[in-house]
């Protein structure tokens, strides 16, 4: 579900992934990038959000199985 949110609002999905500071920083760069470039930078922020979401899943999986990340 969070991957779908990342398609439309990457900063919000990063916030849902548990990274509030990164979400604020991304929002501060994302908003002007959308306004001034006409949306050309949006795929980069989607990719960043997907990487953050994936890392969160990997961290949880590593903790569950007792492995060090």
C-alpha positions in Angstrom: 0.0 0.0 0.0 2.8 2.4 0.9 4.4 1.8 -2.6 1.2 3.1 -4.2 1.2 6.2 -2.0 4.8 6.8 -3.1 3.7 7.2 -6.7 1.6 10.2 -5.8 3.1 11.7 -2.7 6.6 10.5 -2.0 7.2 12.6 1.1 4.1 11.2 2.7 5.1 7.6 2.0 8.5 8.3 3.5 6.8 9.6 6.6 4.6 6.4 6.8 7.8 4.4 6.5 8.9 5.9 9.8 11.5 8.5 8.7 9.9 11.9 9.7 13.1 14.0 9.4 13.9 12.6 5.9 10.2 13.2 4.9 10.5 16.9 5.8 13.8 17.3 3.9 12.3 15.5 0.9 9.2 17.6 1.0 11.3 20.8 1.0 13.1 19.7 -2.2 10.1 17.9 -3.8 7.6 20.8 -3.8 9.9 23.3 -5.6 11.0 20.5 -8.0 7.4 19.8 -8.9 6.6 23.5 -9.4 9.6 24.7 -11.3 10.4 21.6 -13.4 6.9 20.7 -14.3 7.2 17.3 -12.6 10.4 16.1 -14.3 12.1 15.3 -11.0 9.1 13.4 -9.6 10.5 9.9 -10.6 13.6 10.5 -8.6 11.6 11.1 -5.5 9.4 8.0 -6.2 12.6 5.9 -6.4 13.9 7.4 -3.2 10.6 6.6 -1.4 10.6 3.0 -2.7 14.2 2.5 -1.5 13.3 3.9 2.0 10.3 1.6 2.2 12.3 -1.4 1.0 15.0 -0.7 3.6 12.4 -0.5 6.3 11.0 -3.9 5.4 14.6 -5.4 5.3 15.4 -4.0 8.7 12.2 -5.5 10.2 13.0 -8.8 8.6 16.5 -8.8 9.9 15.3 -8.1 13.4 12.7 -10.8 13.2 15.1 -13.5 12.3 17.9 -12.2 14.6 20.4 -11.2 11.9 22.4 -8.1 12.1 21.8 -5.6 9.3 
